[in-house]
Structure formats: structure tokens, C-alpha cells
């Protein structure tokens, strides 16, 4: 409750006492949070969800929250398949299970690994019921939020879900399973049970919130939209002539359009490919850094078409990201048609931090279109508008001052809205609400 200026002027002693008690109550609430985070992916995994969770818990730790992370052994790491079983960094403790990583690049292997991690996670929570009073679970793997529901039923633990992706909706949209299949209906029923019993739900975009509320109207009041973020102290705008990555890959004197990250089934790579075909005889170079199901198809298409203006590189180490993300002149982000309310690409925030203009390919009604219009850091294009994308890239190639202006707008907006510190404070507010509701 906020006090009026009149109250502060007329009753200064009472106001001072009230505010002191309020601050003490807030501090005690933060100290009372014993948070357990369950996520299959965590560094040294380079999976985006793991990187985000690691940065989130680190910032929450600096805000005074005691945290235990329960995770698996790396399945998407560089040069290692094993990490320490236990680590501690400040207020953050990390425990890793013995989860196998069988065929992590295949769908069935991922599913089996996810099931094994689920079982070990639930076992861990049951064996350590008093070490935490609040549980934070992610959708990595997609059915992991069910752990929160079971822990709530068996142990009485309150839980918060971060919905990075919405399943089975994505599987239906990708025609993996039919909309009216019994498995789809069963999964949706489980989702509604999980969401209704959750203390809070966190989604990454307004579109995702609307999707969740449409599927389960009863949870409308406990769904919070909290965006992803990027480390703006790590990723800093850098001229290509001072960038070793740009020199190493011969990008310094090339107008380079960068797509960095997952090239998965939810991303529109066709529109980018068509634009590259249109620009194949012009001094505009496309660089794809990462991998994914559509990445493999894209490589085959490029080879078949004989395109020489497209280059591919694998995922880069985290410490190299400040250089790979700034070794370009334009950043690309894409979401496929029908996926706008199911996923929220985290690569947006790294691109903003890099201080480069951005070209976003997404459905017409995506929140990304509104974001681009608000920030003035680039342009958004409907799926299939390869000619519009190509014209935009030509324009930026000709007008370097416009590109610099857009890049500056991107960086400034990111610094004021999407830093890890700012986003962590928003998460902390949600966690405090849950704890306060338990003790009130």
C-alpha cells in the first residue's frame, strides 16, 4: 500500500515507522524464500533455456534468495558429457543427476532422456522435502511442470511454472499429433490441472498468455508476462574492425546478415532462404550460426541451389557470443506461421544487446511486430515476404547511418527493459507474492 504525500507530511514519525516495518517485512520475505529450481538443461549445456535459467538464478542469488538447482548432465555441451555432481556459487547450489544422454539429437532420445530426468527429479524432491518451500519448474522437457503438481499433492510444496514452450499445442501445429487425438486431449487435461494448482505461471510474451488463458480461463489472474533477457554487460556493441570473430571468418568487409541460434521446426527459414536467393548477386552475405532440424534442410537447399552468399557455423561457446553476435550488420529473428503464441525466441534479446538493426520474420499479429514498431530498431515482415526482407537489407546496406541509428535504439531499449537484473526483480516479485500468500 502506497502512502500519500499528505500522510507523509502530517504524520512523519508514523510514516517512518510504517515504512521501516514494510522494509523489514519485505526483507524477511526474501530471506524466507528457499527456492528449488528443476530444469533438465543448465550450463555447460548451451541450450538456450539452460543459459537463461543459469543467469536468472545467479541474479536471484544476488537479491538474497537461497536456491538449489536440480539439473541433468550436459547433453548439448562443447567437448564434455560430464559436469560436477555438486557445485556452489554464492547462494546457488547446483546438483546434477545421473541422467543418461541417449541420442540427444533425436526426438525419441530426447523423450527418453526427459522421462529419466523427470523420475530422478521427483525422487530428489521426495528425499529432500524440507530443503525448500517453493519450487520453480520449466518446460524443459515439456512435461516437467507435472513435477510441480505431484510435489504439491505429495509434499504440499507451492510451485511456479515458467512456460517456455506450449505443448501439446506445438506438436499439433507441427502435425506431429492430431488436434483431437486422445493423447492431445489427455495432455491438455494434465496442463489444466498443473496450471490450476500452480501458485503462479510465467510466460514470455502477451501472445503466450492469451493462449494459456484461452485454454484455461480459470488461471487468468495468475499468469504473468515476463520477457527473456540478455547480459548487456557481456554482449556489448563492437565495430567489426575490432572483432576477432569477424576477422577470423572474413566478415569485416562484408555486409553480413546473421541468424544465430536454433533453427528448429518453429522457425521460418524459407522466407530467409528466398530473400538470400534474390540477393545472391549482391554484396550481402548471410551467416547462420547454430543448428536444428530446419538447419539441416536449409544446408541441403543451399547446396542444391548452389548459393554462395550463405555460410554456416556451429554453435559458439558462451564466452564467444559477444563477438559472434556483433560480427554482423543486421540480425535475423524468425517465427513460423501459427507459432506466434507458442514460442518466444530468446535470440531477440541478444540481438538487441548487440546494438544491430533487426529484421524479424513472423506472423502479422505477433507481439514481435508491436515490439519492433515500439523500439524502432528494424523492421518486421510477414511470413513469406521475402521480397520485403530483401528490399530492407538492400536499404540498410546503402544507408549505414540508418543502420547505426536502429542499432543504437535497440541497445538503449534493451538496457532499459530487458537486462537480467531487471527481469530477475520481476521474477522476485512473483516469488514474494507466493510466499506472502502462504503466511498471510
C-alpha positions in Angstrom: 0.0 0.0 0.0 1.5 3.4 -1.0 1.2 6.3 1.4 0.0 9.7 0.1 2.2 12.8 0.3 -0.3 14.3 2.8 0.2 11.4 5.1 3.9 11.7 4.9 3.8 15.4 5.7 1.2 15.3 8.5 2.5 12.1 10.3 6.2 11.8 9.6 7.0 9.6 12.6 4.2 7.2 11.9 5.2 7.1 8.2 8.8 6.3 9.1 7.7 3.5 11.4 5.3 2.1 8.8 7.9 2.2 6.0 10.6 0.6 8.3 8.2 -2.2 9.2 7.3 -2.6 5.5 11.0 -2.9 4.5 11.6 -5.4 7.3 8.7 -7.5 6.1 10.0 -7.4 2.5 13.5 -8.4 3.7 12.1 -11.2 5.8 10.1 -12.4 2.8 13.1 -12.6 0.6 15.1 -14.4 3.3 12.2 -16.8 3.8 12.3 -18.0 0.1 14.1 -21.4 -0.1 13.8 -21.9 -3.9 14.3 -25.2 -5.6 14.7 -25.0 -9.4 14.2 -28.0 -11.6 15.4 -27.9 -15.2 16.9 -30.5 -17.4 19.3 -28.1 -19.1 21.9 -26.0 -17.4 25.4 -24.9 -18.3 27.7 -26.2 -19.6 24.8 -27.1 -21.8 24.4 -24.4 -24.5 20.6 -25.0 -24.8 19.0 -21.5 -24.5 16.7 -22.5 -21.7 19.7 -23.6 -19.6 21.6 -20.4 -20.2 18.6 -18.3 -19.2 18.0 -20.3 -16.0 21.6 -20.0 -15.0 21.6 -16.2 -15.4 18.2 -16.0 -13.6 19.3 -17.9 -10.5 22.6 -16.0 -10.4 20.7 -12.7 -10.2 18.1 -14.0 -7.8 21.0 -15.1 -5.6 22.4 -11.6 -5.5 19.0 -10.4 -4.5 19.1 -12.6 -1.3 17.3 -15.8 -2.4 18.7 -19.2 -1.4 18.5 -21.5 -4.4 19.1 -25.1 -5.2 19.2 -26.1 -8.9 18.5 -29.7 -9.7 19.5 -30.5 -13.3 21.0 -33.2 -15.5 24.3 -33.9 -17.0 25.1 -31.9 -20.2 23.7 -33.2 -23.4 24.4 -30.2 -25.6 27.8 -29.1 -24.3 31.1 -28.4 -26.1 33.6 -31.2 -25.6 32.2 -32.6 -22.3 29.5 -35.0 -21.3 30.1 -34.7 -17.6 29.9 -31.9 -15.1 30.4 -31.9 -11.3 27.6 -33.7 -9.4 27.5 -30.8 -6.9 28.6 -27.1 -7.1 28.0 -23.9 -5.1 28.2 -20.4 -6.3 27.2 -17.9 -3.6 23.6 -18.6 -2.6 23.1 -21.0 -5.5 23.7 -24.8 -5.1 23.7 -27.0 -8.1 23.0 -30.7 -8.0 23.2 -32.8 -11.2 21.5 -36.2 -11.6 22.9 -39.2 -13.4 20.5 -38.7 -16.3 21.7 -40.5 -19.4 22.0 -38.6 -22.7 21.0 -41.2 -25.2 20.7 -40.0 -28.8 20.1 -36.3 -27.7 19.8 -35.2 -31.3 16.8 -37.5 -32.0 13.2 -36.9 -30.9 12.9 -40.4 -29.2 16.2 -40.0 -27.5 15.2 -36.6 -26.1 11.9 -38.0 -24.9 13.6 -40.9 -23.1 16.2 -38.7 -21.5 13.4 -36.3 -20.4 11.4 -39.2 -18.8 14.5 -40.4 -16.9 15.3 -36.8 -15.7 11.6 -36.5 -14.6 11.8 -39.6 -12.5 15.1 -38.6 -10.8 13.9 -35.1 -10.2 10.7 -36.3 -8.4 12.8 -38.7 -6.4 15.2 -35.9 -5.4 12.3 -33.7 -4.2 10.8 -36.6 -2.1 14.1 -37.3 -0.5 14.7 -33.7 0.4 11.3 -32.3 1.3 12.4 -29.7 3.9 15.2 -28.1 1.9 12.8 -25.8 0.0 9.5 -24.1 0.4 8.9 -23.0 -3.2 9.5 -24.9 -6.4 10.3 -23.3 -9.8 9.9 -25.6 -12.8 10.4 -25.0 -16.5 9.0 -26.7 -19.6 12.4 -28.2 -20.4 11.4 -31.0 -21.1 7.8 -30.1 -21.9 6.1 -32.4 -19.3 8.4 -31.2 -16.4 5.7 -28.9 -14.8 3.9 -32.1 -13.8 6.6 -32.5 -11.2 5.4 -29.3 -9.5 1.8 -30.7 -9.5 2.9 -34.0 -7.9 5.2 -32.3 -5.4 2.3 -30.1 -4.4 0.0 -33.1 -4.0 2.5 -35.3 -2.1 4.6 -32.7 -0.2 2.4 -29.6 -0.1 5.0 -27.5 -1.9 3.9 -24.4 -3.8 5.2 -24.2 -7.3 5.7 -21.7 -10.1 5.9 -22.7 -13.8 7.9 -21.0 -16.4 6.2 -21.9 -19.7 9.0 -21.5 -22.3 7.0 -23.5 -24.9 3.4 -24.6 -25.0 2.8 -28.3 -25.6 0.9 -30.2 -26.9 -0.1 -27.1 -28.9 3.3 -27.1 -30.7 3.1 -30.8 -31.5 -0.3 -30.2 -33.0 0.8 -27.2 -35.0 3.7 -29.2 -36.4 1.3 -32.1 -37.3 3.1 -34.5 -35.0 -0.2 -35.5 -33.4 -3.7 -34.6 -34.4 -5.7 -31.9 -32.6 -8.4 -34.3 -31.4 -6.1 -37.3 -30.7 -6.6 -38.9 -27.2 -3.0 -38.0 -26.3 -3.6 -34.4 -27.1 -6.8 -34.3 -25.0 -5.1 -36.1 -22.2 -2.1 -33.8 -22.3 -4.3 -30.7 -22.3 -6.2 -32.0 -19.3 -2.9 -32.5 -17.4 -1.9 -29.0 -18.3 -5.1 -27.5 -16.9 -4.6 -29.5 -13.7 -1.0 -28.3 -13.4 -1.9 -24.7 -14.2 -4.8 -24.5 -11.8 -2.8 -25.8 -8.9 0.3 -23.7 -9.6 0.8 -20.7 -7.4 1.8 -18.7 -10.4 2.5 -19.1 -14.1 5.1 -17.2 -16.1 5.0 -16.8 -19.8 7.4 -15.0 -22.2 5.0 -12.9 -24.3 1.5 -11.5 -24.3 0.6 -13.9 -27.1 1.5 -16.9 -25.0 -0.5 -15.5 -22.1 -3.6 -15.2 -24.3 -3.1 -18.8 -25.5 -2.9 -20.1 -21.9 -5.9 -18.1 -20.8 -7.9 -19.4 -23.8 -7.0 -23.0 -22.9 -7.7 -22.4 -19.2 -9.7 -19.2 -18.3 -9.5 -20.0 -14.6 -5.8 -19.1 -14.4 -6.1 -15.6 -16.0 -5.3 -13.8 -12.7 -2.1 -15.7 -12.0 -0.4 -15.6 -15.4 2.5 -13.1 -15.5 4.3 -12.0 -18.7 8.0 -11.7 -18.1 10.2 -11.4 -21.1 13.5 -13.1 -21.6 16.7 -11.0 -21.4 20.3 -10.8 -22.4 23.5 -10.0 -20.5 24.2 -6.4 -21.6 27.5 -6.3 -19.7 28.7 -9.4 -21.6 27.2 -8.5 -25.0 28.4 -5.0 -26.0 28.3 -3.3 -29.4 31.6 -3.6 -31.1 32.9 -2.4 -34.5 33.7 -5.3 -36.8 37.2 -4.0 -37.4 38.0 -4.6 -33.7 36.2 -8.0 -33.6 38.5 -11.1 -33.8 35.5 -13.3 -34.8 34.7 -11.0 -37.8 38.4 -11.2 -38.8 38.6 -15.0 -38.4 35.6 -15.6 -40.6 36.3 -12.9 -43.2 33.3 -10.7 -42.3 34.9 -7.3 -41.7 34.4 -6.0 -45.2 31.2 -8.0 -45.9 27.7 -6.7 -45.2 26.7 -9.6 -43.0 23.2 -10.7 -42.1 23.3 -13.0 -39.0 20.9 -15.7 -37.8 22.2 -17.0 -34.5 20.7 -19.9 -32.5 18.3 -22.7 -33.0 16.9 -23.4 -36.5 14.1 -25.6 -35.3 10.7 -26.6 -36.5 9.1 -23.4 -35.1 11.3 -21.1 -37.1 10.7 -19.7 -40.6 13.8 -20.4 -42.6 12.1 -20.5 -46.0 11.5 -16.7 -46.1 15.1 -16.1 -45.3 16.3 -18.6 -48.0 14.1 -16.9 -50.6 15.5 -13.5 -49.7 19.0 -14.9 -50.0 18.2 -16.3 -53.4 17.0 -12.8 -54.5 20.2 -11.2 -53.2 22.7 -13.8 -54.4 24.3 -11.5 -56.9 24.5 -8.5 -54.5 27.2 -7.8 -51.8 25.1 -9.1 -48.9 26.3 -12.1 -47.0 24.2 -14.5 -44.9 25.7 -16.2 -41.9 23.9 -18.9 -39.9 25.3 -19.9 -36.5 23.7 -22.8 -34.7 21.8 -25.9 -35.7 18.4 -27.6 -35.7 16.0 -29.7 -37.7 15.4 -27.0 -40.3 19.1 -26.1 -40.3 19.9 -29.4 -41.8 17.2 -28.9 -44.5 18.5 -25.4 -45.1 22.0 -26.6 -45.7 20.8 -29.2 -48.2 18.7 -26.5 -50.1 21.7 -24.1 -50.2 23.9 -26.8 -51.7 21.2 -27.9 -54.1 20.7 -24.3 -55.3 24.4 -23.6 -55.5 24.1 -20.4 -53.4 27.5 -18.8 -52.5 26.2 -16.0 -50.3 25.3 -18.2 -47.4 27.7 -19.6 -44.7 27.1 -22.0 -41.8 28.9 -22.2 -38.5 28.2 -24.4 -35.4 27.0 -23.1 -32.0 29.6 -20.9 -30.3 30.9 -21.1 -26.8 29.1 -18.6 -24.5 32.3 -16.6 -24.0 32.5 -16.1 -27.8 28.9 -14.8 -28.1 29.8 -11.2 -27.6 32.0 -11.5 -30.7 29.8 -13.7 -32.9 26.6 -11.5 -32.2 28.5 -8.3 -33.1 30.3 -9.7 -36.2 27.3 -8.7 -38.4 25.5 -5.7 -39.8 21.9 -7.0 -39.3 20.4 -9.6 -37.0 17.7 -12.0 -38.1 14.9 -13.5 -36.0 12.1 -15.7 -37.3 8.9 -17.4 -36.0 6.9 -19.6 -38.4 3.3 -19.1 -39.2 1.0 -20.3 -36.5 3.8 -20.4 -33.8 3.4 -16.8 -32.6 1.6 -17.8 -29.4 3.5 -21.0 -28.8 7.1 -19.8 -28.6 9.0 -16.6 -27.8 12.5 -16.5 -29.4 15.2 -15.7 -26.8 17.6 -14.6 -29.6 15.7 -11.3 -29.8 17.3 -10.1 -26.6 20.9 -11.0 -27.6 20.4 -9.2 -30.9 19.1 -6.1 -29.1 22.1 -6.1 -26.8 24.5 -6.4 -29.7 23.3 -3.0 -31.0 22.5 -4.1 -34.5 19.3 -3.4 -36.6 17.0 -6.3 -36.6 14.8 -8.0 -39.3 12.0 -10.1 -37.8 10.0 -12.6 -39.8 6.8 -13.5 -38.0 3.0 -13.8 -38.4 1.1 -10.5 -38.9 -0.4 -10.4 -35.4 2.7 -11.4 -33.4 3.8 -9.4 -30.4 7.1 -9.1 -32.2 5.6 -6.8 -34.8 4.4 -4.5 -32.0 7.8 -4.7 -30.3 9.7 -3.7 -33.5 7.3 -0.8 -34.1 7.8 0.5 -30.5 11.6 0.2 -30.5 12.3 1.5 -34.0 15.3 -0.8 -34.3 14.5 -2.5 -37.6 11.5 -3.9 -39.4 9.1 -6.9 -39.2 7.9 -8.9 -42.2 5.1 -11.3 -42.6 5.9 -14.9 -43.2 6.6 -15.4 -46.9 7.5 -11.7 -47.6 11.0 -12.5 -48.9 10.9 -9.5 -51.3 10.2 -7.1 -48.4 13.0 -8.6 -46.4 15.4 -8.4 -49.4 14.5 -4.7 -50.0 15.1 -3.9 -46.3 18.5 -5.4 -46.4 19.4 -3.5 -49.5 18.2 -0.3 -47.9 20.4 -0.9 -44.8 23.4 -1.8 -47.0 23.0 1.6 -48.7 22.2 3.7 -45.6 24.8 3.0 -42.9 23.6 5.9 -40.8 20.1 4.5 -40.6 21.6 1.1 -39.6 23.6 2.8 -36.8 20.5 4.7 -35.6 18.5 1.5 -35.4 21.2 -0.4 -33.7 21.5 2.4 -31.1 17.7 2.3 -30.5 18.0 -1.5 -30.0 20.7 -1.2 -27.4 19.1 1.6 -25.5 15.7 -0.2 -25.3 17.3 -3.4 -24.2 19.3 -1.6 -21.4 16.1 -0.1 -20.0 13.8 -3.1 -20.3 15.5 -6.4 -20.7 18.6 -6.7 -18.5 19.0 -9.8 -16.4 18.9 -7.6 -13.2 15.5 -6.0 -14.2 14.0 -9.3 -15.2 15.2 -11.0 -12.0 13.5 -8.3 -10.0 10.2 -9.1 -11.8 10.7 -12.8 -11.0 11.4 -12.0 -7.4 8.2 -10.1 -7.1 6.3 -13.1 -8.3 8.1 -15.4 -5.8 7.5 -12.9 -2.9 3.8 -12.8 -3.7 3.6 -16.6 -3.4 5.5 -16.7 -0.1 3.4 -13.8 1.3 0.2 -15.6 0.3 1.3 -18.7 2.3 2.0 -16.8 5.5 -1.0 -14.4 5.4 
